[in-house]
Amino acid sequence: MAADQIPGSRTEIRVRYAETDQMGHAHHMNYLAWFELGRTELMRANGVSYAGLEREGVLLPVARAELDYRRGAGYDDLVWVRSRVKQVRSRSVTFEYEAVRAEDEALLARGTTTLVCTDSGLRTRRIPVEAQRILEQLRRAAETGANGPGAQAPASP
């Protein structure tokens, strides 16, 4: 999908000076943190709170992360992180991301993360029914393009 066509959520991030390297570009490690922020906001906007899951003894550690860099972001650039649910399984969920410079909509990076659902003892478990329902709804919405670019997928009442 093109950077301006990925449905899901859009989180705005302003590149801080502390996030840049000696060359003046956002350091590569920041992209995964930005993707985490995008994922967290997508979930929160749709009724799935990481903090709420953790209070219930449900953890979602990242089991796999992939990241392809295309262009660099510089200090004070406004970056849009577009996040969507790519795949939902009974015990894992995969998110897809794009980091895009707002000024010219240049694709900076694209990536995925797969999170595995565990209990507080880090034993694999099923994703809670309600969270899985919402994640699956977000996946279907992204797959069909039901949301416009940068829109939040609606949570059902």
C-alpha positions as a printed NumPy array, in Angstrom:
array([[  0.   ,   0.   ,   0.   ],
       [  1.203,   3.528,  -0.676],
       [  2.128,   5.667,   2.31 ],
       [ -0.923,   7.836,   1.854],
       [ -3.276,   4.858,   1.63 ],
       [ -2.599,   2.822,   4.773],
       [ -5.779,   2.777,   6.833],
       [ -5.681,   2.675,  10.612],
       [ -4.492,   5.46 ,  12.82 ],
       [ -2.111,   8.352,  12.345],
       [  0.049,   9.551,  15.218],
       [  2.038,  12.775,  14.868],
       [  5.57 ,  12.933,  16.211],
       [  7.931,  15.906,  16.134],
       [ 11.57 ,  14.791,  15.906],
       [ 13.358,  16.065,  19.001],
       [ 17.003,  17.099,  19.027],
       [ 17.787,  14.268,  21.48 ],
       [ 16.506,  11.778,  18.878],
       [ 19.049,  12.795,  16.235],
       [ 22.477,  11.359,  15.554],
       [ 25.723,  13.107,  14.643],
       [ 24.543,  13.338,  11.021],
       [ 21.424,  15.269,  12.04 ],
       [ 19.011,  12.436,  11.248],
       [ 16.619,  10.707,  13.601],
       [ 18.554,   7.751,  14.994],
       [ 17.302,   4.404,  13.684],
       [ 16.327,   3.13 ,  17.163],
       [ 13.632,   5.805,  17.431],
       [ 11.475,   4.311,  14.699],
       [ 10.551,   1.278,  16.804],
       [  9.624,   3.572,  19.718],
       [  7.506,   5.665,  17.338],
       [  5.84 ,   2.515,  16.021],
       [  5.083,   1.483,  19.609],
       [  3.437,   4.859,  20.194],
       [  1.351,   4.448,  17.026],
       [  0.288,   0.929,  18.034],
       [ -0.577,   1.994,  21.563],
       [ -2.663,   4.936,  20.359],
       [ -4.493,   2.803,  17.779],
       [ -5.409,   0.299,  20.468],
       [ -6.316,   2.945,  23.06 ],
       [ -8.549,   4.824,  20.609],
       [-10.468,   1.597,  20.07 ],
       [-10.941,   0.483,  23.65 ],
       [ -7.914,  -1.778,  24.203],
       [ -5.616,  -0.358,  26.871],
       [ -2.18 ,  -1.86 ,  27.487],
       [ -2.414,  -0.745,  31.12 ],
       [ -5.845,  -2.354,  31.434],
       [ -4.601,  -5.627,  29.964],
       [ -1.611,  -5.626,  32.304],
       [ -3.884,  -5.078,  35.323],
       [ -5.66 ,  -8.265,  34.197],
       [ -2.323, -10.131,  34.029],
       [ -2.183, -10.046,  30.222],
       [  1.086,  -8.99 ,  28.572],
       [  1.868,  -8.406,  24.883],
       [  5.653,  -8.577,  24.467],
       [  7.12 ,  -7.976,  21.028],
       [  8.319, -11.306,  19.612],
       [  9.38 , -10.009,  16.19 ],
       [ 10.171,  -6.615,  14.708],
       [ 11.049,  -5.77 ,  11.114],
       [ 12.01 ,  -2.354,   9.839],
       [ 13.001,  -1.053,   6.403],
       [ 14.458,   2.441,   6.224],
       [ 13.873,   4.552,   3.117],
       [ 14.825,   8.152,   3.986],
       [ 15.992,  10.048,   7.028],
       [ 13.971,  12.389,   9.207],
       [ 15.702,  15.442,  10.614],
       [ 15.451,  17.541,  13.738],
       [ 12.04 ,  19.244,  14.065],
       [ 10.494,  17.288,  11.184],
       [  6.865,  16.377,  11.759],
       [  6.464,  12.629,  11.212],
       [  3.192,  10.775,  10.815],
       [  3.232,   7.198,  12.004],
       [  0.475,   5.247,  10.347],
       [ -0.429,   2.034,  12.16 ],
       [ -2.803,  -0.787,  11.337],
       [ -3.566,  -4.331,  12.416],
       [ -2.243,  -6.723,   9.787],
       [ -3.005, -10.135,  11.308],
       [ -4.796, -11.484,  14.383],
       [ -4.336, -15.003,  15.681],
       [ -5.562, -16.562,  18.901],
       [ -2.262, -15.87 ,  20.697],
       [ -0.591, -13.135,  18.634],
       [ -1.237,  -9.959,  16.711],
       [  0.843,  -8.338,  13.957],
       [  0.847,  -4.604,  13.321],
       [  2.094,  -2.787,  10.241],
       [  3.521,   0.74 ,  10.245],
       [  4.697,   3.511,   7.991],
       [  6.621,   6.578,   9.086],
       [  5.986,   9.465,   6.69 ],
       [  7.414,  13.009,   6.733],
       [  4.35 ,  15.269,   6.925],
       [  5.834,  18.105,   4.858],
       [  6.258,  16.145,   1.639],
       [  4.636,  12.782,   2.546],
       [  7.936,  11.019,   1.814],
       [  8.026,   7.461,   3.116],
       [ 10.767,   7.305,   5.755],
       [ 10.379,   3.748,   7.029],
       [  8.039,   0.788,   6.929],
       [  7.847,  -2.025,   9.433],
       [  5.928,  -4.68 ,  11.325],
       [  5.843,  -6.01 ,  14.858],
       [  4.338,  -9.253,  16.09 ],
       [  3.226,  -9.359,  19.71 ],
       [  2.57 , -12.603,  21.544],
       [ -0.014, -12.723,  24.31 ],
       [  1.309, -14.054,  27.63 ],
       [  0.299, -14.178,  31.251],
       [  2.33 , -12.416,  33.949],
       [  4.61 , -15.483,  34.122],
       [  5.326, -15.048,  30.383],
       [  3.482, -18.24 ,  29.465],
       [  1.699, -17.979,  26.119],
       [ -2.069, -17.57 ,  26.423],
       [ -5.024, -16.597,  24.263],
       [ -5.73 , -12.94 ,  23.608],
       [ -8.757, -11.965,  25.751],
       [-12.009, -12.339,  23.806],
       [-12.971,  -8.641,  23.79 ],
       [ -9.472,  -7.481,  22.816],
       [ -9.327, -10.09 ,  20.052],
       [-12.736,  -8.979,  18.753],
       [-11.615,  -5.338,  18.556],
       [ -8.262,  -6.22 ,  16.962],
       [-10.009,  -8.39 ,  14.378],
       [-12.43 ,  -5.555,  13.637],
       [ -9.462,  -3.212,  13.1  ],
       [ -7.784,  -5.777,  10.825],
       [-10.91 ,  -6.128,   8.696],
       [-11.325,  -2.352,   8.48 ],
       [ -7.71 ,  -1.942,   7.361],
       [ -8.   ,  -4.79 ,   4.874],
       [-11.087,  -3.358,   3.214],
       [ -9.888,   0.225,   3.409],
       [-12.979,   1.147,   5.405],
       [-11.039,   3.98 ,   6.993],
       [ -9.536,   6.86 ,   5.1  ],
       [ -5.832,   7.603,   5.423],
       [ -4.981,   8.466,   8.987],
       [ -8.479,   7.827,  10.308],
       [ -9.13 ,   6.004,  13.529],
       [-10.977,   2.767,  13.015],
       [-14.182,   2.907,  15.036],
       [-14.659,   0.654,  18.005],
       [-18.063,  -0.951,  18.179],
       [-20.296,   0.168,  21.035]])
